[in-house]
Amino acid sequence: MSTRAEAAAPPGPASPIRLLQTTAFVSTLDRFAMPPLLVAIAADMGAPLSSVVQAAGVYFLVYGLSQPFWGVVSDRLGRVRTMRLTLLLAGVCTIASALTGSPAALGAARGLAGGFFGAAYPATLIYLGDTVPAAVRQRDIARLMVGVALGTALASVGAGALADVASWRVTFVITGVASLALAWALHRLPEPVQEQRAPSPLQSLALIGRSRIGLLVLCFAFTEGAVLLGALTFLPPAIESVGASAALAGAVTGIYGFSVLISSWAVGRLSQTWHPSRLIGGGAVAGAVACALMAISQQPVMGGVAVVLVGVAWTSMHSSLQTWATEVLPGARAVMVSFFAGSLFVGSAVCAVAVAGPAAAGDYTAVYAALAVLALPLGLAAAWARARWQRPAAPTSLG
């Protein structure tokens, strides 16, 4: 499916990449706000930590499962219209999360918010896939991660600090209002114009189902979500388990954002000369070392070193896999990218549920040792497959 940016943009259009970065920022701000709040929420509600962890898992699960649906919707409704509608609804549900009084109600509200936020970041990737040539696309995807970095840093540091000085509920009010404001601001983003008819959902699904390499990329995304997002989700409670405050744990986690910010600049430059398989392999090694360090010790200093390495892993391996997802099936890009993002967060949700027991028992050594073991085969398999893959000369025909 070939598209181009719409020539007749609304009056006074802002830079598309800036608006896309802001969308990534707000979506990430909401997504990473909850991990630093897990202990505070459990204490405020008088509930076991495991039940609050599972509520966070609901967010990631619905976030992931909803994304293929939004990919289909964006083919019909448009990339920008889909982002605006879902950000509006996500803002309402996020504010509702601040009013809940039990883990079950919180899980329901966060699940709805995650379902709507699930459209935001994948839509920015699809937008870049529609409008940026493949040869330089990873550079712009790395630039998109600036928004991810800032959102992660602010959520990690700010959420924990707000929980200490005010209430965990304030964080969700802030992210909800930001989502509502962005839904309005995106009217300045030009809608890509489809020069070919969008494939039907069944055609897109059939194309993905027939593509062994496409299915393999989705498997890599699932495993990466378990390893990297799992490592980040449990970092704040792991640090708090050795006696650190929520604010300190959040501040340590916030280093991840600065790591991504710096690493995205480096990866953007390296992507012009390095083969993506090298970036994938190097990122996997960084992720494995980070998890191994956290398995050894959950002290804040060790957490700081580990989170820097997770940031390197995210920008190096994840941006390469994301770019691959935009290239592997051009004829079904929207649905493929949405399935990729969905697989990533379903992997994260499965990880959260699978290790909720050991985490509640404070056995973070076991949690991170398992993630470290999983990171190495992921890196080897993904780097080998990407080294063998050749970009299609033209969009795949749907017949």
Salt bridges, closest charged atoms under 4 A:
ASP30 OD2 - ARG110 NH2 3.10
ASP44 OD2 - ARG169 NH2 3.25
ASP75 OD1 - ARG79 NH1 2.93
ASP130 OD2 - ARG79 NE 2.74
ASP130 OD1 - ARG333 NH1 3.46
ASP140 OD1 - ARG139 NE 3.18
ASP140 OD1 - ARG143 NH1 3.73
GLU191 OE1 - ARG81 NH1 3.72
GLU195 OE2 - ARG4 NE 2.92
GLU224 OE1 - HIS318 ND1 2.76
GLU327 OE1 - ARG386 NH2 3.83
GLU327 OE2 - ARG391 NH2 3.15
